[in-house]
Amino acid sequence: LQEHQQESGGYADNGKKPTQSISAWVTLALAAAGINPQDQIRTVNGVPCGHSAFEFLAGHFAEGFREEIAWPQAGTTAFERELLIVDTAGTDPHDFAGNDLVAEIIARPGADGGLPYVPGGEEQVNDAVFGILALAPVKEAGAEAAVQRATAWLLAQGQDADGGYNWRSTGMSSESDLTGAAIEALVAAGENGTEAEAGALAFLHTAQRP
């Protein structure tokens, strides 16, 4: 992954241009290996050369909106994804590229406490899951309340009859990807060991191929 970082600080497969979303996910993967995004810089012969991953993501933040299918509206997941980066970097979640990521997310919950992809839209599992994961490390009253509401929505309305989750809401086929992410969100919200978690784990077992 580090070998695919470009001088700009972003990431791309060979011959391709870095994108905000892919660069963010690569940065999160490296952060999981203990590398702060502010310290992740491309090296040539052991010498740092270029910008950090954090600098690329902050400098190209607006481009991430255009990569979302919600464009020209600002998709909730664009804010959630960058807040995950800020969580790992330990920087100010209220000032990322001039944006208050926490305020943007907590201002969006629907009537039932879930999070929609766009303001006023349908509450969706994908947005609730990543909202919980991004907001959980922010130890502030507003963020904690939003996590509680989104978690309650996920427990009450997000789970399919087979125990799994899909990106949107109930009524669609469960997906392994979103089911795994939902388990992560439930654990982040302190809901581990619940019936919802057990049902999701059971679904993943049934989804595994021979």
Salt bridges, closest charged atoms under 4 A:
GLU55 OE1 - HIS51 ND1 3.49
GLU68 OE2 - ARG81 NH1 3.01
GLU82 OE2 - ARG81 NE 3.62
ASP100 OD1 - HIS94 ND1 2.85
GLU122 OE1 - ARG168 NE 2.69
GLU140 OE2 - HIS94 NE2 2.91
